[in-house]
Amino acid sequence: MLEATPGVYPMPMKDPYSDEATRPFWEAALQGRLMAPQCGKCGTFVLPPQPRCFNCRAEAFDYVELPGTGSIYTFTVVRHPLAAQLAAAVPYVSGVIELDGTQGAGARLIANIIDVDPDDVEIGDRVRIVFDRVSDTLAVPRFRPI
């Protein structure tokens, strides 16, 4: 059974599914660092990590460390649990974060926004990433207000 904390979406898995394209992201997360693949051809940041650039279809990436800050691009407040074991987590905020350091070049993350009153969240709010270590092999990125 999942342990739920108010405002925090519980992570049901304990290991990330990682492959060659996503492994650097998850390994950096375990170290508390936000790394993003940047296309070696056109410079577009591709998050979540993919095998090909969505802009030019190139397959070569360089992983770049980002500052871990950003702005809420959009969000939703989940007030009704999708399953009984999520009842203790609601309400929680799920948002799309526009990441600093990417010049608007495609780097957004969908993540739980924690330590916030859901009624006070607004588009444009500044946030900072925190990594919630749920196992020895998985650290989940979440964001909290700055």
Buried (B, 14 or more C-beta within 10 A) or exposed (E): EEEBEEBBBBBEEEEBEBEEBBEBBBBBBBEEBBBBBBBEBEBBBBBEBEEBBEBEEBEEBEBBEBEBBBBBBEBEBBEEBEEEBBEBBBBBBBBBBBBBBBEEBBBBBBBBBBEBEBEEBEEEBEBBBBBBEBEEBBBBBBBEBE
